[in-house]
Amino acid sequence: MPEETHNPPAPPLAEPSAEQALPDVQPVDVPLADALPVDALPVHAKVPVTYASAGVDLTSGERAKQRIKMLARKTFNKHVLSEIGGFGGLFALDLERFPQPVLVSSADGVGTKLKVAFELGIHHTVGADLVNHCVNDIAVQGATPLFFLDYLATGRFGDGDESTVETIVRGLSEACRANGCVLIGGETAQMPGFYADGEYDLAGTVIGCANRQDIITGEQIEAGDVLIGLPSNGLHTNGYSLARKLLFEVARYGPDQYVNELKDKTGAALMRTHRSYLAIIKKLAATGPQGRLVHGLAHITGGGITENLPRILPRGTAAVVDLASWTVPPIFEHLQQLGDVDQDEMLRTFNMGIGLIAVVPAELVTRAKAVLNRANERHHIIGRVTRGARRVTYN
């Protein structure tokens, strides 16, 4: 048996003396929320956090998507097998039209041209800028555009933002119809804290198709071929970071200011829409009795003629371009003057007024010019292909 132990009882507490008496304590009303840390509050006292309080308005986003659906459906044709809102767009390829199909794709964005659109509140043309840019990129390879997907991201859907989104997508829809392709789907994202209020980004991807024998790669280009340049509408969608710096920071022009050297308001000159060359490319790429009229086609975008023309030149060839063969539009001349920009820098930043170059065999130039004239397409003989190391030199 374990040994039992007994603890003695505790002595009684002594009454405090007068000197030891506790002072009177007055009660103080302290709100519970101030007295306790948040994580100590009762659950029922917390304010529920929602997606909307984080900046994402699902209700406004859904309303915008419903408007987008209607605009996209206007572009649909019999080859579309899906609805807007599915996990992916379904498109049935016409194998009678394309018995030897090769899919051709291109993705791009509008870039800092959007900064001008924000400043001016012009949102109906940026969709065409995007679609036309992408379509041109695949058309120069002999492809027909089939469908387009867009990506539109903004900070939040606030007052008026739904209308802006609808305006942007209407421009995409109209440009898709003009180019004969379907706006089959895309993504509209709210990203609070990522974009400033009233700003957004816009990008897209086009998918087209060509029969294998109709692909244009430039591999047939040879010394002696002639370069035919087709005019641009202006900057199209490239060089805007430099253009904005020169016009708004160096010259301190306002976007609504009329500038004599531009023969237009600054903003209007910058917002001219990127051209679609699809219709004239189809005519130039058609195969006739003497074969195809073109050996190659170059879309002149970021990098100018200097960097884009060599993309289609085969090894052992080069190009000589005569700068006096066309009149450079006033906007490019004024930009160069404002910043004392070196000529080489201009030529590898801007299109300088030439948006498309067709490389034509010398013996077919007369026929090519006739096709262009019938289409009322202005054009210039701007140079020739020579032997060399896949680069452009200027006279």
C-alpha positions as CSV (number, residue, x, y, z in Angstrom):
1,M,0.0,0.0,0.0
2,P,1.4,3.4,-0.8
3,E,2.1,5.7,2.1
4,E,-0.7,8.3,2.7
5,T,0.3,11.9,3.0
6,H,-1.6,14.7,4.5
7,N,-1.3,18.4,3.4
8,P,-1.9,20.9,6.1
9,P,-4.8,23.3,5.6
10,A,-4.0,26.7,4.1
11,P,-4.1,29.5,6.6
12,P,-7.0,31.9,6.3
13,L,-6.5,35.0,4.2
14,A,-5.9,38.1,6.2
15,E,-8.2,41.1,5.8
16,P,-6.4,44.0,4.1
17,S,-5.5,46.9,6.4
18,A,-6.8,50.4,5.6
19,E,-3.4,51.3,4.1
20,Q,-3.6,48.2,1.9
21,A,-7.2,48.8,0.7
22,L,-7.6,48.7,-3.1
23,P,-8.5,51.9,-4.9
24,D,-11.9,52.4,-6.4
25,V,-11.9,51.4,-10.1
26,Q,-14.4,53.1,-12.3
27,P,-15.9,51.0,-15.1
28,V,-15.0,52.1,-18.7
29,D,-17.2,51.3,-21.7
30,V,-14.8,49.8,-24.4
31,P,-16.4,48.6,-27.7
32,L,-15.8,44.9,-28.2
33,A,-14.2,45.4,-31.6
34,D,-11.6,47.8,-30.1
35,A,-11.0,45.6,-27.1
36,L,-10.3,42.4,-29.0
37,P,-8.2,41.6,-32.0
38,V,-10.2,40.8,-35.2
39,D,-9.5,37.1,-35.0
40,A,-10.8,37.0,-31.5
41,L,-14.2,38.4,-32.5
42,P,-17.2,36.1,-32.6
43,V,-17.7,34.6,-36.1
44,H,-21.1,36.4,-36.4
45,A,-19.4,39.8,-36.0
46,K,-17.2,39.4,-39.2
47,V,-18.1,41.2,-42.4
48,P,-18.4,38.6,-45.3
49,V,-15.8,39.1,-48.0
50,T,-17.0,38.7,-51.6
51,Y,-15.4,38.6,-55.1
52,A,-17.0,42.0,-55.7
53,S,-15.3,43.5,-52.6
54,A,-12.0,42.2,-54.1
55,G,-12.8,44.2,-57.3
56,V,-14.3,41.6,-59.5
57,D,-18.0,42.3,-60.4
58,L,-19.3,39.0,-61.6
59,T,-22.8,40.5,-62.4
60,S,-21.4,43.2,-64.6
61,G,-19.0,40.7,-66.2
62,E,-21.9,38.4,-67.0
63,R,-23.9,41.2,-68.6
64,A,-20.9,42.1,-70.8
65,K,-20.5,38.5,-71.8
66,Q,-24.1,38.3,-72.9
67,R,-23.6,41.3,-75.2
68,I,-20.4,39.7,-76.5
69,K,-22.2,36.5,-77.4
70,M,-24.7,38.4,-79.6
71,L,-21.9,40.3,-81.4
72,A,-19.9,37.1,-81.9
73,R,-22.8,35.1,-83.3
74,K,-23.2,37.6,-86.1
75,T,-19.9,36.3,-87.5
76,F,-20.8,32.6,-87.3
77,N,-21.1,30.4,-90.4
78,K,-22.1,26.8,-91.0
79,H,-18.7,25.5,-90.0
80,V,-19.1,26.6,-86.4
81,L,-20.2,23.7,-84.2
82,S,-20.1,25.4,-80.8
83,E,-21.7,28.3,-78.9
84,I,-19.9,31.1,-77.2
85,G,-19.3,30.2,-73.6
86,G,-18.1,26.6,-74.0
87,F,-14.7,25.4,-73.0
88,G,-13.4,25.7,-76.6
89,G,-14.6,26.7,-80.0
90,L,-15.5,24.0,-82.5
91,F,-14.9,24.5,-86.2
92,A,-15.4,22.0,-89.0
93,L,-12.8,22.3,-91.7
94,D,-14.1,22.3,-95.3
95,L,-12.1,19.5,-96.8
96,E,-13.6,20.1,-100.2
97,R,-12.1,23.6,-100.3
98,F,-8.9,22.5,-98.5
99,P,-8.2,18.9,-99.6
100,Q,-4.5,19.2,-98.5
101,P,-5.0,21.5,-95.5
102,V,-2.2,23.2,-93.7
103,L,-3.3,25.3,-90.7
104,V,-1.7,28.7,-90.3
105,S,-1.8,30.8,-87.1
106,S,-0.7,34.1,-85.8
107,A,-1.1,36.0,-82.5
108,D,-0.5,39.7,-81.8
109,G,-1.7,42.6,-79.7
110,V,-2.6,46.3,-80.3
111,G,0.3,47.5,-78.2
112,T,0.7,51.0,-76.8
113,K,-1.6,52.4,-79.5
114,L,-4.2,51.6,-76.8
115,K,-2.8,54.5,-74.7
116,V,-3.9,56.9,-77.4
117,A,-7.3,55.1,-77.5
118,F,-7.7,55.6,-73.7
119,E,-6.8,59.3,-74.0
120,L,-9.3,60.0,-76.7
121,G,-12.0,57.6,-75.6
122,I,-11.9,55.9,-79.0
123,H,-12.5,52.2,-78.7
124,H,-14.4,51.1,-81.8
125,T,-11.3,50.9,-84.1
126,V,-8.8,48.9,-82.0
127,G,-10.7,45.7,-82.7
128,A,-10.1,46.2,-86.5
129,D,-6.4,47.1,-85.7
130,L,-6.0,43.7,-84.1
131,V,-7.9,41.5,-86.5
132,N,-6.4,43.1,-89.6
133,H,-2.9,42.8,-88.2
134,C,-3.3,39.1,-87.5
135,V,-5.1,38.4,-90.8
136,N,-2.3,40.1,-92.8
137,D,0.3,37.9,-91.1
138,I,-1.3,34.7,-92.3
139,A,-2.5,36.0,-95.6
140,V,1.0,36.8,-96.8
141,Q,1.7,33.0,-96.3
142,G,-1.2,32.2,-98.7
143,A,-3.7,31.3,-95.9
144,T,-7.5,32.1,-95.7
145,P,-8.6,33.2,-92.3
146,L,-11.1,30.9,-90.7
147,F,-11.6,32.0,-87.1
148,F,-10.4,34.4,-84.5
149,L,-10.0,34.4,-80.7
150,D,-9.6,37.5,-78.7
151,Y,-8.2,38.3,-75.2
152,L,-9.5,41.4,-73.5
153,A,-8.4,42.2,-69.9
154,T,-9.3,45.1,-67.8
155,G,-9.0,46.2,-64.2
156,R,-12.6,46.1,-63.3
157,F,-16.1,46.6,-64.7
158,G,-17.2,49.9,-63.4
159,D,-19.7,52.5,-64.6
160,G,-19.4,52.7,-68.4
161,D,-17.0,49.8,-68.7
162,E,-19.6,47.4,-70.0
163,S,-20.3,49.8,-72.8
164,T,-16.6,50.1,-73.6
165,V,-16.2,46.3,-73.8
166,E,-19.2,46.1,-76.1
167,T,-17.7,48.8,-78.3
168,I,-14.4,47.0,-78.5
169,V,-16.0,43.6,-79.3
170,R,-18.2,45.2,-81.9
171,G,-15.1,46.4,-83.7
172,L,-13.7,42.9,-83.5
173,S,-16.9,41.4,-84.9
174,E,-17.1,43.8,-87.8
175,A,-13.5,43.3,-88.7
176,C,-13.9,39.5,-88.6
177,R,-16.9,39.7,-90.9
178,A,-15.0,42.0,-93.3
179,N,-12.2,39.5,-93.4
180,G,-14.5,36.5,-93.8
181,C,-13.6,34.8,-90.5
182,V,-15.5,33.9,-87.4
183,L,-15.1,35.4,-83.9
184,I,-15.4,31.9,-82.4
185,G,-14.5,32.7,-78.8
186,G,-12.0,34.4,-76.5
187,E,-11.4,35.5,-72.9
188,T,-12.7,38.6,-71.0
189,A,-10.8,39.0,-67.8
190,Q,-11.2,41.4,-64.8
191,M,-7.9,41.9,-63.1
192,P,-8.3,44.5,-60.3
193,G,-5.1,46.2,-59.3
194,F,-3.4,45.1,-62.5
195,Y,-4.7,47.8,-64.9
196,A,-5.6,51.4,-64.1
197,D,-9.2,52.4,-64.2
198,G,-10.4,52.8,-67.7
199,E,-7.5,50.9,-69.2
200,Y,-7.3,47.4,-70.8
201,D,-5.2,45.2,-73.0
202,L,-6.3,43.6,-76.2
203,A,-4.7,40.7,-78.0
204,G,-5.8,37.9,-80.3
205,T,-5.1,34.8,-82.4
206,V,-6.2,34.0,-85.9
207,I,-6.3,30.5,-87.4
208,G,-6.4,30.1,-91.1
209,C,-5.9,27.4,-93.7
210,A,-4.1,26.9,-97.0
211,N,-3.7,24.0,-99.3
212,R,-0.2,22.7,-99.1
213,Q,0.6,23.7,-102.7
214,D,-0.7,27.2,-102.2
215,I,1.6,28.1,-99.3
216,I,3.8,31.2,-99.9
217,T,7.1,30.9,-98.2
218,G,9.4,33.1,-100.3
219,E,11.6,30.2,-101.2
220,Q,11.1,31.0,-104.9
221,I,12.4,34.5,-104.6
222,E,15.5,35.1,-106.7
223,A,17.9,37.9,-107.7
224,G,16.2,40.1,-110.3
225,D,12.7,39.9,-108.7
226,V,11.0,43.3,-108.3
227,L,9.7,44.8,-105.1
228,I,6.2,46.4,-105.3
229,G,5.2,48.4,-102.2
230,L,1.6,49.0,-101.2
231,P,0.8,52.0,-98.9
232,S,-0.1,51.9,-95.3
233,N,-2.7,54.0,-93.5
234,G,-0.1,55.4,-91.1
235,L,1.7,53.8,-88.2
236,H,-0.8,50.8,-88.2
237,T,0.0,49.2,-84.8
238,N,3.8,49.6,-84.5
239,G,6.2,52.2,-83.2
240,Y,3.7,53.9,-80.8
241,S,6.0,54.1,-77.8
242,L,8.5,56.2,-79.8
243,A,5.7,58.2,-81.6
244,R,3.9,59.0,-78.3
245,K,7.2,60.1,-76.7
246,L,8.0,62.5,-79.6
247,L,4.5,63.9,-80.0
248,F,3.3,64.2,-76.4
249,E,6.6,64.6,-74.4
250,V,9.0,66.3,-76.8
251,A,6.6,68.4,-78.8
252,R,4.0,68.6,-76.0
253,Y,1.1,68.3,-78.4
254,G,-2.4,67.5,-77.0
255,P,-4.3,64.6,-78.5
256,D,-7.0,66.9,-79.9
257,Q,-4.5,69.5,-81.2
258,Y,-4.4,70.2,-84.9
259,V,-0.8,70.1,-86.2
260,N,0.0,71.7,-89.5
261,E,2.9,69.3,-90.3
262,L,0.5,66.3,-89.8
263,K,-2.4,68.0,-91.7
264,D,-4.5,66.5,-89.0
265,K,-5.1,66.3,-85.2
266,T,-2.5,64.4,-83.3
267,G,-4.8,61.7,-82.0
268,A,-6.6,61.2,-85.3
269,A,-3.3,60.8,-87.1
270,L,-2.3,58.1,-84.6
271,M,-5.6,56.3,-84.5
272,R,-5.8,55.5,-88.2
273,T,-6.8,51.9,-88.6
274,H,-4.4,49.2,-89.5
275,R,-5.2,48.1,-93.1
276,S,-6.3,44.7,-94.1
277,Y,-4.5,43.6,-97.3
278,L,-6.4,40.3,-97.6
279,A,-8.5,41.2,-100.7
280,I,-5.5,42.4,-102.8
281,I,-3.3,39.6,-101.5
282,K,-5.9,37.0,-102.8
283,K,-5.7,38.7,-106.2
284,L,-1.9,38.7,-106.3
285,A,-1.6,35.2,-105.0
286,A,-4.0,33.7,-107.5
287,T,-2.5,31.2,-109.9
288,G,-2.8,32.1,-113.6
289,P,-1.6,30.6,-116.9
290,Q,1.9,31.9,-116.2
291,G,1.8,30.7,-112.6
292,R,1.4,32.8,-109.5
293,L,2.1,36.5,-109.7
294,V,4.2,36.7,-106.6
295,H,7.2,34.8,-105.2
296,G,6.7,36.2,-101.8
297,L,4.8,38.7,-99.6
298,A,6.0,40.7,-96.6
299,H,3.7,42.4,-94.0
300,I,5.6,45.5,-92.8
301,T,5.0,45.7,-89.1
302,G,7.3,46.3,-86.1
303,G,10.9,46.4,-87.3
304,G,9.9,48.2,-90.5
305,I,11.2,47.1,-94.0
306,T,14.6,46.6,-92.5
307,E,13.6,43.6,-90.3
308,N,10.4,42.3,-92.0
309,L,11.5,41.9,-95.7
310,P,14.5,39.6,-94.8
311,R,12.0,37.2,-93.1
312,I,11.0,35.9,-96.6
313,L,14.3,36.2,-98.4
314,P,16.0,32.8,-99.1
315,R,19.6,32.3,-98.3
316,G,21.9,34.0,-100.8
317,T,19.5,36.9,-101.6
318,A,19.2,40.4,-100.4
319,A,17.1,43.5,-101.2
320,V,17.9,47.0,-102.4
321,V,15.2,49.6,-101.6
322,D,15.0,53.0,-103.3
323,L,13.8,55.5,-100.6
324,A,12.9,58.0,-103.3
325,S,10.4,55.7,-105.0
326,W,7.5,56.7,-102.8
327,T,6.4,59.8,-100.8
328,V,6.8,59.2,-97.1
329,P,3.6,60.3,-95.2
330,P,3.9,63.6,-93.2
331,I,3.6,61.9,-89.8
332,F,6.8,60.0,-90.3
333,E,8.7,63.0,-91.5
334,H,7.5,65.1,-88.6
335,L,8.4,62.4,-86.0
336,Q,11.9,62.3,-87.4
337,Q,12.2,66.0,-87.2
338,L,10.9,66.3,-83.7
339,G,13.5,63.9,-82.2
340,D,16.3,64.2,-84.8
341,V,15.8,60.5,-85.2
342,D,18.4,58.7,-87.2
343,Q,17.2,57.4,-90.6
344,D,18.2,53.8,-89.8
345,E,16.2,54.0,-86.6
346,M,13.1,55.3,-88.4
347,L,13.4,52.5,-91.0
348,R,13.6,49.7,-88.4
349,T,10.8,51.2,-86.2
350,F,8.1,52.4,-88.6
351,N,6.7,51.2,-91.9
352,M,7.4,54.6,-93.4
353,G,4.2,54.5,-95.5
354,I,4.7,51.0,-97.0
355,G,2.5,48.3,-95.3
356,L,2.9,45.4,-97.7
357,I,5.7,44.4,-100.1
358,A,5.0,42.0,-103.0
359,V,8.1,40.3,-104.5
360,V,7.2,39.7,-108.2
361,P,9.2,38.0,-111.0
362,A,10.5,40.7,-113.4
363,E,8.6,39.1,-116.3
364,L,5.3,39.3,-114.4
365,V,5.5,42.9,-113.2
366,T,3.3,44.2,-116.0
367,R,0.6,41.7,-115.1
368,A,0.9,42.4,-111.4
369,K,0.5,46.2,-112.0
370,A,-2.6,45.5,-114.1
371,V,-4.1,43.5,-111.3
372,L,-3.4,46.3,-108.8
373,N,-4.7,49.0,-111.2
374,R,-8.0,47.1,-111.7
375,A,-8.4,46.9,-107.9
376,N,-7.7,50.7,-107.6
377,E,-4.7,49.8,-105.4
378,R,-2.0,52.4,-105.3
379,H,1.5,50.9,-105.5
380,H,5.2,51.8,-106.1
381,I,8.1,49.9,-107.6
382,I,10.4,50.3,-104.6
383,G,13.4,48.1,-105.4
384,R,14.8,44.8,-106.4
385,V,16.1,41.5,-105.1
386,T,19.9,41.0,-105.5
387,R,22.5,38.5,-104.4
388,G,23.5,38.9,-100.8
389,A,23.2,37.9,-97.2
390,R,19.4,38.3,-96.4
391,R,19.5,42.0,-95.5
392,V,18.0,45.2,-96.8
393,T,20.1,48.1,-98.1
394,Y,18.8,51.5,-99.1
395,N,19.5,53.9,-101.9
